[in-house]
Amino acid sequence: MHEFLTACPRNCYSTCSFRVQTENNRIVRILPDRTNKSVPEGPCIKGLSYIERASSAKRLMKPLIKNSKGGFDEIGNEEALDIIAAKIRYFRDRYGAKSILYYTGSGSSGLTNEIGHKFWDAAGGATLTYGNFCWPAGLEAVRLTLGEVKHNVPWDLPNASLILIWGKNPAETNVQEMAFIDRAKEAGARVVLIDPRRTATADKADMLVQINPGTDAALALALASVIIEKGLADRKFIKDHVLGFDEFAGSLDISPERAGEICGIPPGIIYDLALLIANTKPMTILPGYGMQRYTNGGQTVRAILALAVITGNTGMKGAGFNYANLQGYVFDETKEPLSYYPWINSSPRFRRDISLATLAEDLLGESDPAIHMAWVERGNPFTQACDINRLKEAFDSINFKVVTDQFMTDTALQADIILPAKNMFEQQDIISSYWSPYIFYKPRVLDPPPGVMPETQIYYELARRLGIDTEEAGIPEPGKDNMDQWLQQRISGMSHLTLDDLKEGIKEAPGLQEIAFSDHKYKTASGKIELYSRDAEKIWGISPLPVCEPAFKDENRKSHSFVFMSPNTHYRIHSQFGNLDIIRHFDPEPLLAVSVSDALEKGLADGDMVRVFNDRGSMELKIRISARMKKGCLSLPNGWWKTEGACGNFLSAGRETDMGHGTAFHDNLVSMEKI
């Protein structure tokens, strides 16, 4: 038996490191990494399920080619690569390199993902997407305000006297953070949760404020108005460190009474919460990502962040705004989130006309040249993108499609050729976290099964077929030593860490500020925290001040009266893990959560089948009546595949957020009827 220290590369806030034991080229045990102060208890159920995932009978082991009946036949790697190389050459020569779409998701992180970009660059270029499904509206909101996206280390949280959890459910989506919340409560901290649902996190809170979806900015600005009106703002902190406070204070024209109407809560709660915030220090705000997936998402995050600013809760223990901590992104020259913007890292070889938020419409409208070939890796857009019926129309218009994946996903079913992907244990890499301040070396602990090639090897073999000089292109020859050499060259000179350092164990980011902004240095144009941001107006064409813009502006409430919510769950990371047997044991089928009031009005009983629909699509599934749901809201966790029974993104429109080129999934109204 052998034991290795590794880390989970999924798009997850926790980014757990853990010990893995292997025997006969199989994962047999997963154990905690006690050296990781963020996750000393070990990974969640998804991390533990890697034992099954690594050797799942559902895993794709051979390349597949679509046959004339719409099914798939096995072929060899050599034949598959020969066909793909010929198609690349054909479409590149006939229509130009930009007739090929190179689509990447965030299903697996790591520096080796860059090799795909190097390949397409050397092959003449491609059309890329810009934007992101996950978090960029909030990233940009924090950057505009503080100059950097960072926060205190996770283990500082027990120093807080007040923890304001806003639109987040860490009991399911960041379970290790709950241990720190519990420690803070044991030390006397108050915990307040703001969420339209009564979640598992609500059961741990001292106070739940159950607002209407998409109204978070109204609540935040009303709270700020009360704090300022009562003379409770931290005037010394503001004088020393804040730009635009007077303009911000003067712009606040929303009373608790008006905010109460918008948010669906009594105004007295707003007064009480404002006084609690103003009179309890230090305070840490834990915002989630769901509330910035509305068209007003960036301004919403700016409004909530303003509460930490005007009360002086920045730069000290137990305080801050914990949206994301990018201090570990030391090997990313541009800080990765900025690469979501089309003007960053652009080159004549690449074109970024396609927004992920409006993927379907942009693909259908692409011309000069049109998209004739698509390559999809690390993503499952037929589950995770918006307006999937239109996306199906767009993909059907593309002549040739290649998908690399470990499983037969909804997206893989659209492919002409499917290439089986490696799993996280079958190639070494370097990853970082956006919660903890750690950088991880992820070793190769298993050999890929026969027929499975790491994506880096796929690109190497394709490059050879296309006559590309792989050494000049920076595409390493397959082999463990070669990959280590590539990683060492990649990080050389970009930090004080070497590959040997990282192989010794997890490392804190060089220059780490355990207490973010403790030096009160802000990388904004003014050098101060900017409540008034000229860049917000210049770059995004929005108010330089945080303002309350309504969500659902383009939706017809008369036609569709329910707000459709698609939160994350502890059983999935978006569309991953839910197909595993261990997960299906606990979460066997998609269930639509319906409030007791709405169920009574519709004459529904638990387990009834309903049709949920709008102008973009429909789905049929069972309901679960829940006293935890707010009237007028329906909820289905995101990530269910259509082939598993339901997929909520058939109902979502392709819309961008107000900043950051994020995806506004949640501006989504639907109707429901009993079948």
Protein Blocks (a to p, Z undefined) as FASTA:
>chain_A
ZZdddddfbdcfklpadddddeehiafbdcddfklmklmnopcfklmmmmmmmmgckbcf
bdcdddfkopacdddfklmmmmmmmmmmmmmmmnopklpccdddfkbgcjklmmmmmmmm
mnnpacddedjfklmmmmmmmmmmnopacdddfklmmmpfbdcdehiafklmommlmmmm
mmmmmnopacddddfbdcfklmmpmbdcdddehilmmmmmmmmmmmmmnopacfklmmmm
pghklmmmmmmccdfklmmmmnopafklmmmmmmmmmmgccddddddfklmmcfklmmmm
mmmmmmmmmnopghiahiacdfbccklmmmbmnommlmmpfkgoiafkbccfbcfklmmm
mmmmgghiadfbdcdehiafklmmghkllmmmmmmmpmbdcdddfbdcfklmmpmbdcdd
ddfklcccddddfkbmcdcddddfbdcdehiacfklmmmmmmmmnopafklnopacedjk
lmmmmmmmmmgopacbdfklmmnoccddehiafbghklopacbfkopacfbafklmmmno
pafbdcdddehklpcfklpmcdcdddddfkbghjghjlpmklmmmmmbccddddfklmmm
nopaehiacddddfkbccdddddddfkbcehiacddehiafklopafklmpccdddfehh
iacfklccdddddZZ
